[in-house]
């Protein structure tokens, strides 16, 4: 009986989260504490645990170093290090595996503030989330990178495009692969349906976690088929 009631409660909670897309949940998914009226989706304590100005600067430098000599980018940025027991790791896990897409939106807003503090968004024309294969999107219900992109774009009214760059081939999970295998696994899996649409534009490519950078590199290589395109990268966390 108790299990049955819990299942019903869980169903109702899911329904409330989905209803209208962005209904405020009452509980912070990071710490399970009740949210205050002025808090969106994640409590202020959990949000402030995610990053600081100095962590943002340090981790963003790491992203730039990762792609130096490998991919021409205008800038790279990240909120935090993806470490054991870190707030960001917990939140990304909830974002990907517990159906809480609004976590992506909140963290995206956080990333937007940090990027904005450094005037990084001033000449971004469009934000493109790393695409997910349609079958995987159907299984998860959403692409978490799209919600991060939405959080970044909304405050500055930058358009998010998740239609033109698509993931045409399914790749295996990258988790147990080494750097070389990861690169091979995601080679030629992305497809740009219109190579003129972003001509001369500055694109911000957005992902959740950066490990070896193989996925984002493959995405960017496809985007670079567009004439005179400029690319920057923003991610929630970097594995160090
Ligand atoms: Zn919290």
Boltz pocket constraint, residues with backbone or C-beta under 6 A from the ligand:
constraints:
  - pocket:
      binder: B
      contacts: [[A, 28], [A, 29], [A, 30], [A, 31], [A, 32], [A, 33], [A, 42], [A, 43], [A, 44], [A, 45], [A, 46], [A, 47]]
      max_distance: 6.0
